């Protein structure tokens, strides 16, 4: 059934390989409702695209809250904290696309870099209408149609069509009409402005008292309201943000681990190691060895 410009079948999915493989795709056509909203922002080591197919929702990206309308396309690069919040009422249709592709393809490195530039925008949300939207959605509809055919060539065809989608999206950048809209209650906006502050200042000294002073609110009010809105304590949120930033640096840079700890706002390496273990289930060095730098080169670094 054609739904809002996109072919859609509730509960349908397309899988090619699995997370962790150099190339993988997961298309999830389904519904989500208010009663299963996420309580805390999360991230992935792969790219994610969220396309809203119903009227409204909100998306929190790196601590900032964004209002979404029907057809809006949210682009999430790896290790970007995010969560979607759906309003009360009937379940909302959406398409989630998780994917990864080799970071270095000989002869195409620069072209691939440009193809993925939309994910690096300050507000990575696209709102298109008319022909620009059709140009972007057509490859996705072709993927949906092709996936229903049994063919050994499906992985290649899906990958080819998906690259067409990414190229079309990049080519329509100047047609993007998304503008930041206020969303949520005044209290939620205040708390999410604080989470945005945390994401911008995670390398600095942050505490309940210092943030309370910066936003002219009482420590008790901040502590109480922060947990209500985000589902996390303020200290836990700061720690999670710092660890996520550290994970990104461990995978994508050759910096020394001690330097990453300092850069991410930890006061000592022992504190960094303890909190990283608690939230990641392994040490920073083990995490780095488990991952691969762009191009597939394992990180071999000393402290």
N, C-alpha and C positions, 0 to 999 in steps of 0.2 A: 504494500500500500504506500502511495506517495504521501508523505506527511510533511507539510511545511517546507517543501522544496527538497526534502531528503527522503529517499526510500528508507522505510523503517519497518521493523518487525519485532515486536516486544519479546524480549528474552533471547533474541538471536545474538550470536557472537561469531567472530572470525579470529582464528588463532594461527599464527605462524611463528614457530619456535617459542622460546620461553624467556622471561626476564633473566638477564645475565648473559644471554647470547649476544654476539656482536650485532646481529640483525634479528629483530623480532617485532611482531605486530599483534595487538589485541584490540579488536573493535567490540564494544559492548553496547548493544541497543537495549535499553531497559528503562525502568521508571524508578524514581526515588520520591519519597514523601517526607513531610516535615518531621514525623516521629522517629526517623532514623538519621536526622542531621548529625554531622560530625561534631564532636565536642572540642576537638583540638586540631590545629593545623598539622598537616603531615607533608612528607615529601617523598620523592623517588629518585633512583639513580638513572631514570629514563625520562623521555619526554612524555607529556600528557596534553591532550586536547579535549576540551569540554565544549560541546555544542548544545545549547539549550533549545529544546523544540517546543516548549510551552511558554506561557506568557511572561512569567517573572521569577527571578531568584536573586540571590546575592552570592558573591564570591569574594572570599578574603584571600588576598595575595600578599605574602610577606608582611602581614600585619595591617594591610590597608583594605578597607571594605569597598566593594564595587557593586553597583546595581546592574543586573543583567535583564535584557529583554529577549523576546523570542528571536531565534536565529543567531544570537551573539556567539562568537567563537573565542574561547579563552585558551591562550597558548602558555603552557607551563614548561619551562626549561628544567633540566635535572636539578635537584636539591633546592628547589624553590618552595618554601612553605606555603600551603594553601588549604582551603576547604570550601565546600559549597554548602549553602544554607537555602533550603526550600521553604516557601511559605506554607501556612496551614491550608488544608483543603485536599482535593484529590491528588494522587501521585502525579509527578511531572516527568514527561518524557525527555530523555537526553541521550546523546551519543558521546561515549567516552572512548578516546583512542589513545592507547599507550603504545609507544614505539621506541626503538633504538636502531641506529644504523652505524656502520663503521665510520669512525671519525676521519679516517684518511683513506681516500680512494685515489690511487695514482692518476694524475692528470686532471682530477676534478676537485682538488682540495679547495680552491678559491670559489668555485661555483657552489659547492656544498655549503661553504661558510656563508655565502650570500643567501642561499636558499633558506637557511635557518635564522637569519637576522631578525625576522619578526618576533621570535621568542625572546630576544634580548631587549625589546622596547620597554620603556619605563612603565607604560600601561599596556600589557600584552593582550589586549582585547580588540577584536575586530567586529564592526557592525557594518554590514554591506547590504545593499538593496539592488533590485533590478538585475541588469546584465552582469555586473561585477559579482553578485552573489551566485548567479548561475554558473559563471566561469569557475568559481571556487568549488561549488557543490557537485558539478557534473562528474569530476573524477571520483568523488566519493560514491556517487550513485552507480558508477561503472564498477567500482570495487564490490559494492553490495550485490549487483547482478552477477558478476563473474564468480563470486564466492559460492553461489548456488549451483554452479556447474562443477562436476567432478572432473578435474584435470590435474595431471602432474605438473602442469605449467602454472598453476594458480599462485604459488609463492612469488614467481617472477613477475606475473601480471599484476598482482596486488602491489608489489614493490614499485613497479614502473608507474602505475596509476597514482600511487600515493606521492611519488616525486612530482607528478604533474600537479597534484593538489597543492603541494608546498610551493611550487613555482608560481602557480596561479595566485596563491595568497600573497606571495611576495610582490607580484606584479600589480596587485590591487591596493598596495599600501596607501596611495594617494586618494583612494576612494573610501577609506575607512572613516566612518562618521561617528565612532564611539566618543562620547564625552563623559567625563567622570560625574556621576550623580550621587547626591547624598542618599544614603540607605541606612535603614535601621533606626532605632530610637536614638535620642540625643545621648542617652547614657552609653549605648553600644558604640556610637561614634566616638565618644570621649575615650572609652577603653581601647578601641582599635587605633585611635591616634596615639595612645601610649604604646601599643604593640608595635606600631610603625616606628616610634621613637626608639624602642628597644632594637629593632632590626637595623636601624641606622647608626646606633651607638653601642652595639654589642662589644666593641673592642675597648670601650671606656669603663670606668668604675660605675656600676649600676647597683642600686639598692632600693629598698622600699622607701627609705627616707629621702634619698636624693631624687627619685622620680616624683615623689609627693611634692617636694619643693619646686621642681621644675614645672609641674602642672597645677600648683596652687590648690591642692586638695589634701585632705588629712590622710595619714598612713592607714588608719582603720578603714576609712571609706574606700580607699584604693584597693586594699587587700581584699575586702569583702566583695566589692563590685567586680573586681578583676576575675575572681573565681566564678562568679555567677555568669559573666559574659563569655569567658573563654574556656571554662571548665578546667582551668589549671591555676595553680598558685603562681604568684608573680615570680618567685624564685625559680620555680620549676620551668616557667616559660623562658626566663633569661637563660637558664642552663641548656634547655633544648635548642634555643636559637643559636647559642655559641657552639654547641656540638655539631649542629647541622652545617654551620659555616666551616667548622674545622674539617668535617667529612669531605666537603667540596674541595678544600685546599689540599687535603691528603691525596685525593684522587687526581686532581687536575693541575697540581704544581709539584715542583721538586724542592720545595722549602723544607728545612729541617723541622722535625716535629716539635722541638722545643720552641722554635720561632713561631710556629702555627699556634701553639698554646698561648703565647704572649699576645699575638696578633688578635686572637679571638676573645681576649679579655680575662683569661684565667690568671690568677695571681701567682701560681706556682705550677711546676710541671706535675707535682704529686696530686694537686687538686684537679688538674686537667685529666690526668690518667684515671683518677677515681671516678669522676663524673662521666667521662667518656665510656668507661667500662660499664657503668650503671645503665646508661642510656643506649649503648650500642651492643652490649653483650660481649665485647672484646676490647683489647687494648688498641690504642691508635696505630701502633706499628703492625699489629695483626690485621687491622682493617685495611691499612694501606697495601699490605702484601696480598690480601684477598682481592683487591680491586686492580684495575689496570689503568695506566695513564692513556690519554688519547693516542691512538695508533697501536694500542695493544701492548705497550712496553711496560712491564711490571716496574713499580717503583722500588729501587734499591737504595735506601738512604740511611744515613746515620743520624744520631741526635745532634 
